[in-house]
Amino acid sequence: MAISRRRFMKSGTLVVLSAGLPLKVAAESLNPVSGVIDPTTTNSSKLNLNSFAKYLRTDFQFSGPGIPNIRAKLIEVHDLKSQDQQSANAPSKECFSAVFVASAGAPFRQDTYTVEHGSLGKFSMFLVPSRYGTNGIQYEAVFNRL
């Protein structure tokens, strides 16, 4: 039995569309926190290196499951692009890290937290404990947009 080109294209299109639908449903079900900005669907341009650099030495509030609000101060922002990438000035590529310090009395583990800042708003961020010092525990978030 021969399959026409039209029938093949129609069937292929339906397969692609039906395969994409469950991914969207799964993504929506994995983001159960209401009121949190999802940078993939909102204006994520405000979550870039320059916007974080503007708020150095300001406080951010972190909260998560089983964790009360923890205050942490943004102490460093690092541009992680290689020299080749920096000279190319590719606006769509961005790689940077933000380092926060919080009291050693309220440590939290590597996880995704709800972050609130007076100017940047409310959003989710994945944090990793990076250094333990006398002035508290440092946490780092890395942003890599290709």
C-alpha positions in Angstrom: 0.0 0.0 0.0 1.5 3.3 -1.1 1.3 6.3 1.2 0.8 9.7 -0.4 3.0 12.6 0.5 0.0 14.6 1.8 -1.0 11.7 4.1 2.6 11.3 5.3 2.9 15.0 6.2 -0.5 15.1 7.9 0.3 12.0 10.0 3.8 13.4 10.8 2.4 16.7 11.9 -0.1 15.0 14.2 2.6 12.9 15.8 4.8 15.9 16.5 1.9 17.9 18.0 0.8 15.1 20.2 4.3 14.5 21.4 4.7 18.1 22.4 1.5 18.4 24.3 2.5 16.0 27.2 5.8 17.9 27.6 3.9 21.2 28.2 1.5 19.5 30.6 4.4 18.0 32.5 6.2 21.3 32.7 3.1 23.0 34.1 2.6 20.3 36.7 6.2 20.6 37.9 5.8 24.3 38.6 3.2 24.1 41.5 4.2 27.3 43.3 1.7 30.0 42.4 2.7 33.6 42.2 6.3 32.8 41.3 7.7 34.3 38.1 8.6 31.6 35.6 11.5 33.1 33.6 10.7 30.9 30.6 7.3 32.5 30.2 7.8 36.0 31.5 10.1 38.9 30.8 13.4 37.3 31.9 15.5 40.2 30.6 15.4 41.7 34.0 17.1 38.6 35.4 20.5 39.3 33.8 24.0 40.2 34.9 23.4 43.9 34.8 20.2 43.8 36.8 21.9 41.7 39.6 25.0 43.9 39.5 22.8 47.0 40.3 21.6 45.3 43.5 25.0 44.4 45.0 25.1 44.6 48.8 21.3 44.5 49.0 19.1 41.9 50.8 17.2 39.1 49.1 14.6 36.9 50.9 14.7 33.2 50.3 12.0 30.7 51.2 11.2 27.2 50.4 9.5 24.0 51.6 10.0 23.7 55.3 12.2 26.8 55.4 11.1 30.2 56.8 12.2 33.4 55.2 16.0 33.6 55.2 17.7 36.9 54.4 20.8 36.8 52.3 23.0 39.6 50.9 24.2 39.7 47.3 27.9 40.1 47.6 29.3 39.2 44.1 28.3 39.0 40.5 30.7 37.4 38.1 30.7 37.4 34.3 31.5 33.8 33.3 31.8 34.2 29.5 35.1 33.3 27.9 37.2 36.1 26.3 36.1 34.9 22.9 32.4 35.2 23.8 32.9 38.7 25.4 34.6 40.0 22.3 31.9 38.7 20.0 29.2 40.6 22.0 26.6 38.0 21.4 23.5 39.5 23.2 21.6 36.1 23.2 24.4 34.4 25.1 24.8 35.1 28.8 26.6 33.3 31.5 27.1 34.7 35.0 26.9 33.8 38.7 25.5 35.6 41.7 27.0 34.9 45.1 24.9 35.5 48.3 26.0 35.3 52.0 23.6 34.2 54.7 24.0 33.6 58.4 25.6 30.4 59.4 22.9 29.9 62.0 20.3 29.3 59.2 21.9 27.0 56.6 19.9 25.7 53.8 20.7 23.0 51.3 21.1 22.9 47.5 17.6 23.4 46.1 15.3 25.7 44.2 14.0 28.5 46.3 11.5 31.3 46.0 13.4 34.6 45.9 11.9 38.0 46.7 13.6 41.4 46.1 12.1 44.8 46.4 13.1 45.8 42.9 13.5 42.5 41.0 10.3 41.0 42.3 9.5 37.4 43.0 11.1 34.5 41.1 12.6 31.0 41.5 16.4 30.4 41.7 18.5 27.3 42.2 21.1 27.8 44.9 24.2 25.8 45.9 26.2 26.3 49.1 29.7 27.1 47.9 31.8 28.4 50.8 31.7 28.3 54.5 33.3 31.3 56.2 33.4 33.2 59.4 30.9 35.8 58.1 28.4 33.1 57.1 27.6 30.6 54.3 28.0 31.7 50.7 25.5 30.4 48.2 25.9 30.6 44.4 23.4 30.7 41.6 24.7 30.2 38.0 22.8 31.5 35.0 23.8 30.0 31.6 21.7 31.2 28.6 22.9 29.9 25.3 
